[in-house]
């Protein structure tokens, strides 16, 4: 049977995780999902199996549960772990800091302890551009000052620091840790099949799923958070990256970790290097869908920065990877997914 390299994907039922599972399987790896389904749906398994045309191993469990981890690592020989499980809502993190630190910091700690016990020492960590905080200089390079401004961002930063410590703390008898922190910019879009996509539970926090839900009539209108920023049209500018480009960046990083020798801690921005404003995103979506997106201008959202985009050259140089898909392709794929499944994965 299959001798493909097994990769554990925590959070593999979520938006980015499910797309990563497809990319891994398509590139010859054997992904195994661990997910607690707190912000994802069990139907994802059927959808993924339909895309891949084969069975997938999906384990329902919490990355903070040592018994679950023990059983998983004892039962499978994983070459690496892609750790995407975590909580990600900025505003909620300010209301529930302990649950964020438990899930994001505690979860990574429990995972690394289990990995150490079972001799698995290749790790991709899902980090975020949010660790840069408010930095004046754009584009953001990996060596820009780090200064998160909310508990969610601080939890990502703490984990990065923990992993950097781990990578240099080698005992001679240890196998060497090789760890990559991948700093995501703004992932949008969906798999071109339209079978999977972003499917937030409740009211979307993020721009693209909100726009898509307005277009299918699930929400009345978009609120544009601020139009007086020092940007070309006054609305916030972000580095939107197609989720398929993003997950292909993960596969490139994984190959890098697995192929080279020696201990290492690596940080790569995964972005396009180009910014788009909220109004540009709306216009691109309207072109892709042929539907109007009614919106009103509202007050700026607390904690938002005017502009944020990546310098992606380090990943290009080290990994030979670059984002290729355009904003129009991102919006076309958001629309294909949302139009086929107006109610999300449940529909
Ligand atoms: N926006 C709106 N209306 C909405 C939602 C968003 O106008 O209903 C605007 C925001 O003000 C911002 C842009 O659309 O200008 C993008 O907002 P998102 O919420 O989609 O994304 P953010 O850049 O705010 O957040 C993302 C991640 C977070 C991460 C943050 C900082 O979703 O996890 O980047 O890196 F913390």
Boltz pocket constraint, residues with backbone or C-beta under 6 A from the ligand:
constraints:
  - pocket:
      binder: B
      contacts: [[A, 88], [A, 90], [A, 128], [A, 129], [A, 130], [A, 131], [A, 153], [A, 184], [A, 185], [A, 186], [A, 204], [A, 205], [A, 206], [A, 207], [A, 208], [A, 210], [A, 222], [A, 223], [A, 224], [A, 225], [A, 226], [A, 235], [A, 236], [A, 237], [A, 238], [A, 278], [A, 301], [A, 304], [A, 305], [A, 306]]
      max_distance: 6.0
